[in-house]
Amino acid sequence: MGIFKNYVSQTRKPEGFLGKMMVNGMNGGHAKLADWGLSYLKDIAPIQIAELGCGGGRNAGELLRRYPDAKVTAIDYSPVSVEKASEYNRALIEAGRCRVQQGDVSSLTLPENSYDLATAFETIYFWPGLDKCFAQVEKILKPGGTFMIVNESDGMDNAGLRFEKIIDGMKCHTIEDIESALKFAGFSSVKAHHHRSKPWITVVAKK
Ligand SMILES: C[S@@+](CC[C@H](N)C(=O)[O-])C[C@H]1O[C@@H](n2cnc3c(N)ncnc32)[C@H](O)[C@@H]1O
């Protein structure tokens, strides 16, 4: 595998030295996108939050900053991501507000009907089947709970489609694909937002 392909493929499941470099970069590199997405979360006061595919953990920390009464369980299937997210959120973990666990969104072992909010930033590209994985998210949310997806690719932009060709197992989904999988998994009130000038998308749905 060429070095470029190897490096960008670390976004799918960070591993080893290159994976550590990637998670460090993602924390800063995805912050503006994540904050844009979070601006669409209105009128909720979540107490239990599941941050899925948490990478380096910046967004778990940001959620706790925005929701001072909340607790976050951050999940990622990459041990490198779990290590970085734990280090990044050490003070919040010690304060009892954050847990970081290794886990796969295609078979979540989190308690059912327990979360007010689930978030997925820049991660559903790699989930093995939206229908199956969204059903797992639906299972852990409380009735009325919110699921928010934030992607920097709208499934039609050149950059996203270029990475899709390079990274095995990556799929850049359109808003329509995401909406349809959410409804199939039992979500309602599905609302999508597209950035004014960038291919960024946020989709928010209710259980
Ligand atoms: C591009 S990174 C994004 C990380 C972080 N959410 C952010 O915005 O910076 C994608 C992350 O999703 C994780 N991931 C991908 N598929 C996953 C799955 N099936 N279960 C859990 N984590 C997954 C990867 O390990 C990686 O840390």
The ligand as a Gaussian input file, in Angstrom:
#p B3LYP/6-31G(d) Opt

LIG

0 1
 C      -12.700000      10.050000      10.405000
 S      -12.659000       9.504000      12.061000
 C      -13.657000      10.745000      12.861000
 C      -13.373000      10.835000      14.329000
 C      -14.171000      11.901000      15.082000
 N      -15.562000      11.591000      15.141000
 C      -13.957000      13.258000      14.469000
 O      -14.893000      13.853000      13.924000
 O      -12.830000      13.749000      14.518000
 C      -13.720000       8.098000      12.071000
 C      -13.706000       7.363000      13.378000
 O      -14.811000       6.435000      13.375000
 C      -14.364000       5.216000      13.923000
 N      -15.224000       4.132000      13.422000
 C      -15.405000       3.787000      12.126000
 N      -16.240000       2.739000      12.040000
 C      -16.599000       2.419000      13.312000
 C      -17.437000       1.413000      13.871000
 N      -18.055000       0.506000      13.097000
 N      -17.579000       1.379000      15.208000
 C      -16.937000       2.279000      15.998000
 N      -16.105000       3.244000      15.529000
 C      -15.956000       3.315000      14.189000
 C      -12.900000       5.114000      13.481000
 O      -12.148000       4.227000      14.257000
 C      -12.444000       6.555000      13.598000
 O      -11.902000       6.838000      14.883000

